[in-house]
Amino acid sequence: MRRTAKICFLGVMLAIACDQTRGAPQFANHMIIPGHPRVGTFDVSPNLASGSNVLDATSFAGADFGARVNSCLLAVEQAGGGVCDARGFGATNSSSENITVGDGAHGVTLLLPAGTISFASGSNLIYRSMAVVIGEGPFGTTISCDSGAGSPCVTNYNESGNNYGGLVGARLEHFGIQGTGSTAAASSGLMVGGNGSNVFHSHFEDLLIRGFDIATSVDGPGGCTCYNSFENITSMGQSFGIKIINSSSWPGGANSNTWYGGLAWGNVGLYASGDGKNRFYGIDIEGSAGHGIDLEGYGDTVISPYEESDGADLINGAYNFVIGPMAYGGGHYSPESICATCLVFGPDASMTNLGVRDGIIFGSPNNFNDGANSQVGFTLVPADGVSPPSLTLNITGNLTSQNGNFGEGLSGNAPLEVGKLTATGGASILGAVHIGGVGIPPAPTAAVVGLPGNTTQSYAVVCRDYNGGLTLPSTFTTITNAPNVLNSSNYVTITPPAKNGCFKWDILKGDTDHALAVNVWGDSHTDNGQATSAYTPTTRDTTGDTRVSGQLVVAGYGLKLATSSAIPACDSSLGGTQWFVPGTQGTQDGLYLCAKDSTGKYGWRSLLSLSPSAVGLGQ
């Protein structure tokens, strides 16, 4: 016979008004959501076939809290999953046996009561795949275990033989885990990846773990306890706050897990060995006298840790990365050792090697530091603030042989490409030096914006280098669909080409004698009908010129002038220029100086005869 009654949920107490046989399961047809007001009216029935999915754990018989909850959980599992609501119990509860949440095949939720649940020595809470355990907050619900027993207080079930290869989809949140009695070595509050089973895709949140040798222990016994998230976990252990290890024969073991906030306090705050690619964001580590951080695995990342009163950090293993200010808000982290492939990076960190696979670009359009697109900063600061810093670029390791030839830098240093290079303390150069011009740039692009017309317009560019050198003008780009009337709505955009060595540009319009813009940046420029200005192009590419303000001293083999017979005309632009002309067979070589005489007339003067040349070179 089916009986119905009303259930009223008030706080954590459950009042049932109905006739029932003690121990008969009671169901409600609605899911109870933690954190929402638990007041409502539900249909209650002892009939499992009714499809109800919320069971009241207080209605089950048993010797203690653990026995009654286990009976409730079993009934939920047999019903195909649902909720075992144990929030109706009082504030003090005990369990003489393990409590196992879930059967590994169905979604099973256990709602814990406010207060303390004390487990007998050696007993613990076990979670399985798709198990959800929710308490009344890390200070509202406490699971208490004998930390002297050595076994984990809360641990995963061994599901290594299922279709997933491990436990999946568990969720534990909002309760505390407290160790009592003497603390046994290697005892742990929370175990993720214990009992020989991996744990995947599970979530742990708002857990307060204290009173154990290891607060939170993570292992990958099957090769991959992976893809789990830990949010706001307070891990306060005796030897370790968080300890991540790999007991498998596979590299990594515990991989790709993510920690958000929380605490890691212990003699060693955060320890990771044999693991790979785990991430820790904003973790707090305090009072860890041994080491605040000890990374011995592969590719772990610690971002913006807070450390206070900790021992020196060990950043070992391979490719581990710690980023953030070392000292802030009273916190401080201080690496004692850093592996050759690891990196500690921050505004006040002592850096080691910084590896960038495809190079660092300084001076990109979005990387200027003065707000005026004119300067990008790259500063070397010595550790003591006094000693002159140095920058050394070296090639390390072997380079790939191509066509029997090794790449540049195998036995020396790597090539360095920069824009303008300024050395204020002098320069020492070993090896041949080549100074060349930028060369004539490609033509710009021109595009119509607004209403096209049938007018022809032509545009060219001149490249300016960092020291004022000018190239010859490019060829002209001609368009035949320019707006018939250029204005702010209908115009042409002209974009200079990308070319190394070009610092700014002159935009020419129509011919080489008229400029639309001069000495402008390399972004797009607009022709909206504004007037052009007169322009005088350079007669030669001056970007390859070399200027020496002081005396030029040439040691060794002396100064050799250009050996070219194509001597240009001597004018004011070449005044002071020397030119060497090799003679033909049976003819004397010539050495000439471009200079003007007392009448102001320029001509090439032979330095060999110290008189005007008589060979038709411009007198």
C-alpha atoms as one frame of an Amber mdcrd trajectory, in Angstrom:
protein
   0.000   0.000   0.000   1.351   3.367  -0.970   1.328   6.049   1.688   1.869
   9.739   1.102   2.910  12.385   3.543   4.503  15.788   3.676   8.216  16.365
   4.250   9.347  19.822   5.418  13.054  20.671   5.109  14.198  23.284   7.607
  17.931  23.920   7.921  19.629  20.555   8.312  16.794  18.868  10.198  14.347
  16.584   8.426  10.852  16.110   9.891   8.808  13.254   8.466   5.092  12.997
   9.098   3.933   9.582   7.893   3.336   5.987   8.927   6.382   3.926   8.077
   8.280   0.818   8.975  11.629   1.665  10.562  14.360   1.317   8.016  12.106
   1.557   4.963  13.627   3.876   2.363  11.952   7.252   1.898  12.202   9.024
  -1.474  11.367  12.494  -2.705  10.599  13.220  -6.324  12.685  16.376  -6.429
  16.463  16.888  -6.244  17.536  18.891  -3.203  20.111  21.491  -4.240  22.704
  22.365  -1.558  22.952  26.051  -0.827  19.319  26.719  -1.749  16.475  27.030
   0.796  15.458  23.498   1.724  11.755  24.068   2.207   9.266  22.163   0.059
   6.567  19.522  -0.204   7.356  16.116  -1.683   5.586  12.840  -2.361   7.083
  10.108  -0.166   6.884   6.426  -0.998   8.794   3.298   0.011   8.423   1.983
  -3.512  11.802   1.974  -5.336  10.055   1.571  -8.673   8.448   4.985  -8.326
  11.430   6.624 -10.047  12.235   8.835  -7.070  15.913   9.717  -6.674  16.397
  11.327  -3.233  16.702   9.101  -0.139  16.604  10.177   3.503  19.566   8.455
   5.216  18.078   8.899   8.704  15.304   6.463   7.795  17.719   3.543   7.463
  18.639   1.202  10.291  22.202   0.533  11.389  24.615   0.483  14.300  26.044
   3.937  13.571  26.174   6.713  11.021  28.385   4.706   8.659  26.130   1.648
   8.591  22.969   3.675   8.021  24.548   5.796   5.266  25.945   2.712   3.533
  22.456   1.185   3.494  21.096   4.414   2.046  23.801   4.504  -0.625  23.171
   0.883  -1.564  19.475   1.602  -2.064  20.293   4.620  -4.240  22.656   2.530
  -6.354  20.056  -0.193  -6.776  17.595   2.464  -7.918  19.989   3.451 -10.720
  21.563   6.456  -9.003  20.374   9.483  -7.110  20.947  11.232  -3.777  21.496
   9.937  -0.281  20.660  12.886   1.962  22.338  12.525   5.370  21.857  16.118
   6.452  19.158  15.129   8.915  21.679  13.565  11.310  22.859  15.420  14.384
  26.152  17.236  14.820  28.112  14.264  16.238  28.349  11.041  14.247  30.638
   8.031  14.042  31.445   5.247  11.607  33.094   1.948  12.475  33.321   0.965
   8.817  34.320   2.413   5.464  31.722   4.518   3.708  31.863   3.936  -0.056
  30.065   6.464  -2.242  28.927   5.143  -5.616  29.131   1.877  -7.491  31.259
   3.129 -10.388  28.343   2.820 -12.816  25.753   5.384 -11.667  25.789   8.957
 -10.498  25.473   8.844  -6.697  25.489  11.902  -4.422  26.011  11.933  -0.648
  24.947  15.056   1.214  26.795  15.281   4.536  25.383  16.779   7.731  26.799
  19.745   9.599  29.038  18.632  12.443  31.696  15.923  12.816  31.812  12.400
  11.371  34.455  10.363  13.222  35.816   7.222  11.553  37.258   4.346  13.541
  40.988   3.716  13.172  41.709   2.309   9.719  38.291   3.201   8.314  37.790
   5.907   5.733  35.549   7.565   3.138  35.947   6.035  -0.334  34.698   7.712
  -3.494  34.066   5.982  -6.831  33.405   7.088 -10.411  30.608   9.659 -10.707
  30.421   9.981  -6.921  29.554  13.395  -5.475  30.171  14.197  -1.809  29.007
  17.592  -0.564  29.276  18.982   2.953  28.069  22.106   4.696  31.349  23.974
   4.154  34.983  23.329   5.134  34.278  24.569   8.673  30.710  23.252   8.842
  31.274  19.552   8.107  34.359  17.679   9.313  35.409  14.123   8.497  37.720
  12.933  11.266  40.185  10.029  10.938  42.958   8.500  13.036  46.096   9.876
  11.368  48.172   7.309  13.246  46.592   4.452  11.285  48.584   5.401   8.191
  45.757   4.926   5.694  44.231   7.874   3.801  41.181   9.439   5.391  39.432
  10.157   2.078  40.579   8.093  -0.885  39.543   6.808  -4.268  38.362   3.272
  -5.059  40.445   1.025  -7.317  38.678   1.203 -10.661  41.654   0.410 -12.864
  39.725  -2.433 -14.529  36.781  -0.420 -15.821  36.260   0.815 -19.368  37.904
   4.148 -18.553  41.113   2.683 -17.133  40.526   4.456 -13.832  38.100   6.445
 -11.724  36.291   9.253 -13.561  33.955  12.111 -12.831  34.042  12.287  -9.026
  33.307  15.548  -7.202  34.169  16.284  -3.536  33.475  19.677  -2.046  32.644
  21.806   0.966  33.908  19.793   3.953  36.922  19.448   6.195  39.236  16.435
   6.691  40.838  16.303  10.144  43.503  13.928  11.444  43.519  13.007  15.126
  46.003  11.257  17.404  49.704  10.793  16.698  50.609  11.403  13.058  52.001
   8.374  11.251  54.594   8.878   8.525  53.021   9.097   5.067  49.474   9.359
   6.432  47.333  11.523   4.195  44.069  13.406   4.421  43.035  13.288   0.761
  44.346  10.704  -1.689  43.814  11.161  -5.422  45.224   8.246  -7.379  45.600
   5.744  -4.550  44.791   2.041  -4.306  46.498   1.354  -7.643  43.993   3.345
  -9.707  44.240   6.476 -11.828  41.737   9.298 -11.301  40.492  11.321 -14.288
  38.259  14.347 -14.873  37.356  14.838 -11.219  36.872  18.017  -9.212  37.824
  18.876  -5.621  36.738  22.161  -4.087  36.661  23.992  -0.739  38.316  21.260
   1.316  40.126  21.990   4.597  42.716  19.252   5.289  44.728  19.213   8.546
  46.424  16.874  11.015  48.177  14.446   8.624  51.757  13.894   7.521  50.709
  14.631   3.916  47.641  16.798   3.574  46.937  16.100  -0.120  48.575  13.210
  -1.939  48.363  12.731  -5.721  49.725   9.713  -7.590  49.424   8.234 -11.053
  49.862   4.509 -10.440  48.452   3.589 -13.846  50.383   6.233 -15.749  47.879
   9.078 -15.761  45.996  10.656 -12.902  45.046  13.463 -15.224  42.685  16.329
 -16.057  41.547  16.917 -12.482  40.894  20.337 -10.966  41.562  21.433  -7.394
  39.966  24.680  -6.291  40.611  26.396  -2.964  42.048  23.303  -1.265  43.652
  24.077   2.102  46.410  21.466   2.467  48.178  21.747   5.845  50.414  18.723
   6.479  53.355  17.882   8.689  55.884  16.806   6.032  54.064  17.956   2.896
  51.194  20.267   2.098  50.783  18.851  -1.427  52.783  15.823  -2.551  52.589
  14.653  -6.162  54.457  11.484  -7.128  54.589   8.893  -9.884  54.567   5.260
  -8.756  53.995   3.950 -12.283  56.535   2.837 -14.853  55.234   5.500 -17.240
  56.716   8.990 -17.501  54.520  11.650 -15.971  52.163   9.612 -13.827  50.177
  12.571 -12.547  49.741  14.917 -15.510  47.752  17.958 -16.615  46.039  18.685
 -13.313  45.148  22.249 -12.384  45.149  23.922  -8.954  43.414  27.223  -8.316
  44.321  29.113  -5.134  44.378  27.270  -1.847  47.174  26.579   0.637  50.128
  24.179   0.654  51.719  24.220   4.105  54.161  21.664   5.464  57.882  21.165
   5.921  57.776  21.167   2.119  54.816  23.161   0.865  54.477  22.000  -2.742
  56.344  18.887  -3.877  56.074  17.358  -7.344  58.278  14.547  -8.609  57.961
  12.347 -11.680  54.881  14.261 -12.774  54.304  16.427 -15.838  52.547  19.600
 -16.949  50.626  20.327 -13.745  49.593  23.946 -13.183  49.327  25.888  -9.923
  47.725  29.344  -9.914  48.097  31.677  -6.938  48.899  29.008  -4.349  49.785
  30.163  -0.795  52.801  28.536   0.894  53.797  29.587   4.411  55.992  28.251
   7.198  57.522  25.542   5.006  60.941  25.484   6.620  62.373  22.767   4.359
  61.370  24.108   0.953  58.465  26.229  -0.134  58.444  24.718  -3.627  60.282
  21.577  -4.734  59.709  20.768  -8.408  61.420  17.601  -9.598  59.111  16.658
 -12.473  58.657  17.838 -16.048  57.031  20.998 -17.334  55.136  22.094 -14.207
  54.031  25.740 -14.023  53.620  27.768 -10.826  52.070  31.200 -11.403  52.138
  34.008  -8.813  52.781  31.929  -5.681  52.682  33.583  -2.259  55.489  32.424
   0.025  56.223  33.501   3.563  58.803  32.168   6.061  59.714  29.298   3.730
  62.946  27.507   2.999  64.634  28.006  -0.368  62.886  26.614  -3.422  64.220
  23.810  -5.599  63.306  24.214  -9.268  64.835  21.046 -10.644  63.604  18.320
 -13.001  63.195  19.649 -16.542  61.319  22.542 -18.165  59.622  23.679 -14.960
  58.462  27.283 -14.849  57.784  29.661 -11.944  56.451  33.103 -12.829  55.491
  36.106 -10.725  57.038  38.625  -8.347  59.355  36.952  -5.851  58.581  39.296
  -2.984  55.171  40.894  -2.553  52.600  41.289   0.162  55.021  39.918   2.747
  55.629  36.831   0.655  58.955  35.767  -0.787  60.266  32.886  -2.830  63.970
  32.301  -3.288  65.225  29.570  -5.633  68.154  27.612  -4.264  68.695  25.643
  -7.457  67.291  26.008 -10.957  67.769  23.368 -13.633  69.343  24.288 -16.959
  66.012  24.018 -18.800  63.866  25.558 -16.036  62.917  29.193 -15.677  62.071
  31.483 -12.772  60.679  34.659 -14.275  59.446  37.812 -12.610  60.165  41.505
 -12.149  62.525  40.822  -9.239  63.602  37.249 -10.020  67.153  36.137 -10.700
  66.644  34.732 -14.153  68.367  31.782 -15.709  67.823  30.719 -19.305  64.903
  32.180 -21.244  63.994  29.985 -24.188  61.899  31.369 -27.023  61.337  29.007
 -29.923  60.649  31.512 -32.703  62.439  34.596 -31.386  61.495  37.747 -29.507
  60.322  40.761 -31.517  61.135  44.184 -30.116  59.616  47.223 -31.763  56.385
  45.764 -33.081  53.611  48.368 -33.560  51.974  47.368 -30.268  55.153  47.141
 -28.212  56.287  50.757 -27.899  56.870  52.037 -24.382  56.558  55.810 -24.644
  53.076  56.204 -26.086  54.399  57.993 -29.154  55.470  55.074 -31.325  59.092
  56.141 -31.159  60.854  53.980 -28.604  60.763  50.414 -27.369  62.624  49.551
 -24.195  64.938  46.618 -23.631  67.054  47.150 -20.536  69.706  44.975 -18.912
  69.874  45.527 -15.149  72.734  43.933 -13.141  71.803  41.967 -10.048  73.689
  44.347  -7.735  72.541  47.455  -9.571  76.140  48.573 -10.027  78.167  46.174
 -12.173  78.014  46.790 -15.941  75.657  44.194 -17.415  76.545  42.205 -20.503
  74.490  40.409 -23.117  75.983  37.339 -24.761  74.246  35.439 -27.542  75.619
  31.946 -28.014  74.656  28.964 -30.128  74.641  25.815 -28.001  74.421  22.231
 -29.147  74.820  20.866 -32.650  73.239  22.351 -35.720  71.759  20.295 -38.526
  74.068  19.734 -41.486  72.526  20.826 -44.769  74.240  19.916 -48.059  77.331
  19.007 -46.114  77.629  22.451 -44.526  76.853  23.351 -40.957  74.823  26.432
 -40.139  76.240  29.678 -38.861  77.375  29.826 -35.278  78.334  26.173 -34.756
  81.811  27.146 -33.593  81.092  30.802 -32.817  78.174  32.961 -31.801  74.708
  33.223 -33.272  73.894  35.974 -35.796  72.026  38.991 -34.458  69.597  41.036
 -36.523  68.475  44.426 -35.216  67.253  47.753 -36.513  69.293  50.722 -35.363
  72.107  49.597 -33.063  73.652  52.131 -30.697  76.755  51.261 -28.680  77.674
  54.037 -26.262  80.646  52.362 -24.618  82.526  51.437 -27.768  82.406  48.375
 -29.960  84.828  45.537 -30.582  84.212  43.562 -33.764  86.008  40.406 -34.813
  85.571  39.205 -38.368  84.744  40.930 -41.625  82.365  43.897 -41.546  79.943
  44.561 -44.390  77.974  47.794 -44.606  75.400  47.882 -47.379  72.465  49.995
 -48.364  68.848  49.122 -47.740  68.144  49.110 -51.454  65.219  50.440 -53.449
  61.989  49.398 -51.710  59.083  47.689 -53.477  56.183  49.843 -54.595  53.451
  50.617 -52.046  49.914  49.288 -52.168  47.044  51.656 -52.930  43.387  50.974
 -52.214  40.222  52.993 -52.747  37.943  53.653 -49.792  34.446  54.918 -50.431
  33.054  55.568 -53.919  35.442  54.557 -56.726  35.821  56.753 -59.766  37.744
  56.703 -63.025  40.647  58.968 -62.086  44.255  57.777 -62.351  46.570  58.291
 -59.375  50.164  57.116 -58.851  52.147  56.672 -55.652  55.734  55.736 -54.770
  57.749  55.600 -51.535  61.236  56.467 -50.325  62.667  54.544 -47.375  64.413
  56.392 -44.543  66.781  54.442 -42.297  67.334  55.129 -38.586  70.238  57.504
 -39.248  68.626  59.633 -41.942  69.807  57.704 -44.969  67.509  57.743 -48.002
  66.901  55.170 -50.715  66.062  55.965 -54.287  62.307  56.125 -54.940  60.390
  52.926 -55.564  58.480  52.334 -58.738  55.017  53.885 -58.843  51.803  52.039
 -58.068  49.105  53.302 -60.398  45.363  52.903 -59.919  42.721  53.923 -62.424
  39.657  53.831 -60.179  40.525  56.592 -57.742  37.581  58.748 -56.622  36.934
  61.611 -59.007  36.778  63.932 -56.006  39.050  63.032 -53.109  37.648  63.936
 -49.686  37.207  62.517 -46.179  34.615  60.004 -47.391  36.150  58.959 -50.704
  39.905  58.586 -50.598  42.923  56.383 -51.304  44.988  54.609 -48.655  48.690
  54.132 -49.406  50.599  51.491 -47.437  54.417  51.229 -47.609  55.864  47.735
 -48.038  57.466  45.731 -45.249  61.225  46.096 -45.664  64.042  45.582 -43.192
  66.004  48.725 -42.396  63.196  51.158 -43.194  62.450  53.308 -40.169  60.140
  55.887 -41.767  58.844  56.745 -45.204  58.278  59.538 -47.715  55.062  59.101
 -49.737  55.337  60.500 -53.276  52.346  61.318 -55.481  52.240  61.716 -59.231
  56.006  62.038 -59.744  59.251  62.130 -57.783  59.037  65.914 -57.360  55.914
  65.950 -55.174  55.342  64.392 -51.743  52.049  63.606 -50.081  53.774  62.966
 -46.712  57.381  63.019 -45.493  59.116  61.202 -42.637  56.055  59.206 -41.569
  55.572  55.760 -40.013  54.999  52.646 -42.048  51.258  52.332 -41.467  48.603
  53.324 -43.992  48.328  56.945 -45.102  45.394  58.716 -46.677  45.173  60.775
 -49.839  41.958  62.730 -49.366  42.834  65.479 -51.773  45.253  67.448 -49.593
  47.927  69.491 -51.319  51.318  67.929 -52.038  54.638  69.592 -51.262  57.723
  70.042 -53.431  60.180  67.186 -53.044  63.774  66.669 -54.147  64.700  63.002
 -54.292  68.194  61.821 -53.505  70.392  61.094 -56.488  71.856  57.995 -54.871
  71.084  55.516 -52.094  72.651  56.984 -48.958  71.508  54.189 -46.593  74.859
  52.454 -47.060  76.910  55.504 -46.014  79.243  55.339 -43.036  79.952  58.405
 -40.915  82.882  58.693 -38.494  82.812  61.739 -36.216  86.300  61.198 -34.847
  89.548  60.228 -36.507  89.470  57.053 -38.559  92.492  54.933 -37.722  93.025
  51.892 -39.918  95.547  49.369 -38.662  96.852  46.277 -40.365  96.579  46.507
 -44.145  95.569  50.146 -44.472  92.537  51.726 -46.151  91.423  50.433 -49.556
  89.151  52.622 -51.686  86.453  51.372 -54.055  87.947  50.000 -57.251  85.485
  51.143 -59.872  85.959  52.857 -63.206  82.372  54.149 -63.161  83.339  57.363
 -61.454  80.372  59.722 -61.025  80.259  63.396 -61.782  81.807  65.554 -59.071
  79.360  67.993 -57.505  78.647  69.486 -54.100  77.042  66.286 -52.861  80.337
  64.421 -53.371  82.647  67.178 -52.121  85.515  65.610 -50.142  85.047  62.183
 -51.737  88.089  60.193 -52.825  87.859  57.740 -55.703  90.313  55.150 -56.941
  90.240  54.289 -60.643  92.292  51.273 -61.717  94.208  51.854 -64.904  93.921
  49.660 -67.958  96.814  47.610 -69.353  99.819  49.908 -69.610  97.984  52.838
 -67.959  98.670  54.358 -64.559  96.047  53.979 -61.801  94.270  57.133 -60.728
  93.432  58.467 -57.243  91.109  61.450 -57.226  89.511  63.891 -54.781  86.247
  65.700 -55.520  86.814  69.337 -54.540  85.966  72.859 -55.747  88.441  75.492
 -56.772  88.547  79.171 -55.806  85.822  79.968 -58.323  83.461  77.440 -56.719
  83.735  74.989 -59.586  83.757  71.282 -58.572  86.000  68.745 -60.242  88.015
  65.611 -59.645  91.577  66.441 -58.626  94.305  63.864 -59.063  96.018  63.169
 -55.774  98.898  61.539 -57.612  99.851  64.725 -59.509  98.195  67.174 -57.023
  96.889  69.079 -60.032  93.614  69.073 -61.929  93.097  65.911 -63.913  93.565
  66.077 -67.640  91.702  62.909 -68.484  88.202  64.328 -68.835  86.913  63.510
 -65.348  85.258  66.879 -64.746  87.462  69.913 -64.102
